[in-house]
């Protein structure tokens, strides 16, 4: 069954954005989802991408001893990061939530429901798996519109007085690039991380960009007990330059790590809303693009969509794409203007269903950039697949 969706406006951000009386964030609500079903962000708004925020103090000690209190502590920290970037919780478009185990999911959702009123809530996506620090039950990262208009390029910063993971990047309006997850082999997690970062740099160079253009890195990796190895290799890769925000997600794939990224692109005169680009060395696929470059148009952040409880992998995937189609139409877009997908699966039937069914919904010449991660769970009972998506509304 396709859920009903309702398009709502959300108050104004700063007049410094020169948007007159137009809201720059609009939310599509659904009574069947935690969080908004989709959030539309005006193309003229800078976007804040945060690091993965943990409920810890400056000494690394957990703030709170249960899922609800830790979620509120993480949101308090996130709020400070967003304020430093000229934003706030009310301007969030996407909230990614990693939960250590299924027992903690209800407490996390209770805290989120109490913190965000309907009509002002971001899209939300849940994954279940071990986190980068012991005794921590939840970790969050977000994407939000910023009310600041003085960013002429990518700005990375760390919030003074907060733990070291309190970093953010502001992505200015203009060309935005989404690179699919890449994985390069290595003798161990450290070597694989180093080699994968080098491979991503080669992709950026093919696009005429450098690592200074990177806005955020998301690493799917194992074992999470060696998260510090990934963090160390990322810091070494960027040297004296402040590394971009890093998000870590535990996965169960064969390779130790895969990394995707978001970057700021160069201005161009292309008439295309989105360009789906290949690279010289990586295999072309009919179900995902190596690079999706958004040249113009308002971005759509879709919620972590899922199907019905205790149904087959195929039925869940079909329900997700039917919801996605309906949502995109409500937003003024379509499935040909999907930009970036993250597929979370927790069993092989769901993974196979995604592979089998994606060609039915995608234009083979313009599938979104994507990563697929086998994980422990999606935070929904009796369900084994969830899809996060970013789309764009083609300008009229």
N, C-alpha and C positions, 0 to 999 in steps of 0.2 A: 504494500500500500504506500502511495506517495503522501508524505506529510504535507499539510497546508503550510504556506509560508506567508509572512506578513512583512512588508517593507516599511521600516520606520526611519525617521530622521533623528540625528543626534546633534544637539547644540553646537554652537560655533566654537571654532578654535580662534586663535588670535587674528585680529584685523590686519596684523602685519603681513599675513599671507595674501592680502589683497583679493580676498574671495567674496567681498561684499557680504550679502546676507545668505550665501550658499553654505550649507553644512558640508564639511569635507569628509565626514564619516557618516555612512548610513548603514543601518543594521537590518538584516532580514531575520525575523524571529520565527521559531518553530516551537510549538508546545511540547514536542516530543524529544527535544534535545537539551542537554546541559550546555548553556551558553548559546550565543546566536548561531543560526544556521549558516549565515554568511555575513561578512562585513565588507563594505565597499569604501575604498579610500581614494579621495580625489588625487589625480595625477600630479597636482601642483604641491602636494604636501610632502615635506621631507619625511623619511621613515626611520624610526629608531629600531635597531636590532640589538638585543641585549645578550649578554653571556647567560649561561645557565646559573641561576641563582639558587643557592642552598640556604636552608634555615640554620645558619651558623653565625657565631660572633667572630670578632677579629682574631681570636685564639683558636678558631676552628671547632669550638664546642657547640653542640646542637642547641637550638633555641626552642625548647618545648620537648615534651616526652611522648606526645601522641600525634597522630596524623593531622588532626584539626589544628592544634596549636602550632605545629611546624609549618603548615600551609599558610596560616596567618602571618607567621614570622617571615616566611619567604616573600609573601606579598608586600609586607612592610618594606623589606629590602628592595624589592622590585620598584616600589613606588618612589623610593629615594633615587634610584638609578634613572627612572623616567623623568623625574623633576630636574635632575642635572642636565638632561638632554632636551629640556623645553617641552616636556610632555607630562602625562599623568595616566593613572589607571583607566580613567574614563575615555582615553583616546586609544586604548588597546584595540588592535584588529585581530591579533592571534595570540593565544596563550598555549604553549606546549607544556604538558605536565607529565613528568616521569615519576612513577610511584614504585616503591621498592617491592611491594607484594600486594596481592589481591585483598588481604585483610585491611590494608590501609586505604583502599580506594573510597569507601563510603565516607570516612572522615574527611578526606580531601575534598570530595564533592560537596559535603555539607558546608565546609568553610567557604568554598567558592560561591555556592548559592547564597550564602549570607552576605558575602562581600560585594557581589555584583547584582544590582537590581535588574530585572528584566527590562530590556530596552536600552541598557547601557553596558551589556556584557559582551566580551569578545567571543570569537570562535574559540573552541577548546578542543584539544586533542590529547588523548591519554595513551601512554605506553607503560607496561609493567616490566620491571627488571631491576637488577642491582644498580646502585648509584655509586658515584665516585668517592663518597666518604662514608665511613662506618657510622652507625647510629642515626643516619639521616633517612627519613621515610619518604621525602618528596623533594623534587627539584623542578624549577620552572624557568622558562625563558619566554620572551615576548617580542612582538612587533607592534609598534604604535606610531600613530601620526605625531609629528612634532609641530609646535606652534612657533618655532624659531625659523626665521627666513634668512639668516646670515651665513648659511653653509654654502660655499661656492664649490666645494669638493667633499670627498669622503673625510669625515672627522671621526677619529677613534679617541676615546678618553676613558680614564679610570676615575671612579668617584672617590675623592679623598675621605679618609676616615672609615671607609668600609673595608671588608675583606678583599683580598686580591682579585677575587672573581667578579667584582662589581665593575665590569667594563661594558661599554656600549659603542656602537658605531651609528652615526647619522648618515643615511644614504640620501643625497640630495635629489630633487626632482630631475627627471631626464631619463636617459637610457639605463635600464636595469637588466642585469644578466644573471641567469640561473644555470649553473653547471651541474649536470647529473653526477651522482656518486661515481668516483673512480677508485680503483683498488689496484695497487701494484704489490707484487710479492716481496717478501723479505724473510730473512732467517728467523726473525722474532718480531714481536709487536713494534719495537722501536725502529727496526730496519724497515718494516713494512710502512710505518707511518712516514718516515723520512722519504722513502721512495714514492709514496703516493702524493705527498706534498710537491715533490719535484715534478711528477707527472701533471698535476694540476697547474703548476707554474708554466709548463710547456703549453697547456691548453690556453692559458691566459695570454701567453706570448703570441700564439697563433691569432688571437683576437686583437693584437696590438696593445695589450694591457700588461701591467706588472702586478706583483703581489701587493703593492700599495693600494690597489683598487678593491681589494677584498673587504667585504662588509661583515661576513659571518662565515664560520666553518661549522659544519655538523658532521661528527664522526660516529659511525656505527662500528663498535669494536668489542673485542673480548680478549682476555677476561677483564672485567671491570675492576678487579683488584689491582690491575696494573694501569689504572687511569693516569697516574702520575707520569708514566712513561710517555703517553700521548701528549700530555700537557708540556712535558719537558722538550719533546721533539718539535712541537709547534713553536715554543718560545725560541729554540735554537734556529729554526727556519727563518724567523723574522728578525733575529739578531737584536740590534739596538732599537729597532722600530717596535712600537707597542703592537702586540699581536691582536688580531681581531677577536671579537667574542667567539668562544668555543662552546659547543653543545655536545655532550657525550650521551650516546644511547647504547645500552647493552644489546647485542644481537647474538644469534646462534648460527650464523652462516659459517661456511668452511674457512674463508679467509679471515685473518685477524682484524682487518680494518678496511672500511670504505669511507671516503670523505666526499661530501658535496659542499658547494659554496655559492654564495651570493656576491656579486661584484657590481661596481658602477661602471657603465660602459661609456664609450666616446659618443659625442653628438654626431648624428648623421642625417642625411636628407632622404632616407628611405621612406617610401610611401606605405610600407607594410606596418601594421600595428605590432605584429610579432614576427620575428625572423627565427626560423628553426635551423640551426647551424650544425654542420659536421666538423670533424677534425681530421687531419691527415693520417693519424695513426690508429684511431679507435674505430671499432666496428660500427657500421650503421645498422639501426634496428627499426622495424616498422611500428614498434609499440612505445618507443621513447626516443627523444632527441638528446644528443650529447649536450647541446647548448640551446637555451631559449632566450632570445634577446627582445625585451619589451621596449619598443621605441616611443610609444605613446598610449594613452588610455588609462582610465581609472582601474586600479587593481581590485580584484575580488579575492578575499580570503575565505575559503570554505571551511566549515567545521570538519572535525574528524568524523566522517560519515560511516555508518555501519548498518547492517541489515537487521534481521529479526533473530530472536533467541532460538537456539537449537534447530537451525536450518542448515542445509548443505552449504559447502563453500560456494558453489555456483549460484545458489539462491541468494546468498549474502551479497555476492559481487553484483548480480543483476539488480538487486534492490538499491545498492549504493549508486550505481550508474543512473538508475531511474531518478533517484533523488537529485543527483548532480545535474542531470538534464533539466529537471523542473526548476531547480534553484538558479541555474544559469539563465534560463528564460526569464524568471522573475527579475533578475538583476539587469537584464538587457543584453545578454551575451549568449553564447552557445558553446558546444563542445569543441568547436574548431579554434576557440580562443582560450584554451587551457594552457597554462604556462609551466607550472611545476607541480609534480605529484610526489608524495611520499606514501608508499604502500607498506602497511604493517600487517604481517600475517603471523599466526601462531601455530599453524599446522600445514602439512603438505597439500591437502585438498584445496584449501583456500589459496595457497600459492599457485597451484596448477590452474585453478579457475581464473585467477587474474591473468595468467599467461594466455589462456584459451579465449577469454572473452574480451580483452582489451581491443583486439582488432575489429570487433563488431561495432565499437563505439567511437574509435579514433579514425581520423583521416590519416592514412599511412604516410602522407607527405608532411604532416604537421602534428605529430604526437607531442605531448608535453615532455620536458626534461623530467627525469624521475630517478628515484632510488627505491629499492624494495628490500625490506629488512624482516628477517625471521626473528621474532621476539617471544617473550614468555606470555604476554597477554596484552589485550587492548583496553582493559578496565571495564568490560561489559560481560556479564554472565552469559555463558552459552554461545558466545560469538568469537570468531577467530580471524576477522579481517576488518581493517579500518583504513580509510583513504583520506589523507590530507591533500588539499589542492589549492593552488593559486591560479586565478584566471584574470582576464582583462576584458573590459568593455570596449569594443571597437568604437572610436569616435564617429559620429554621424557626419 
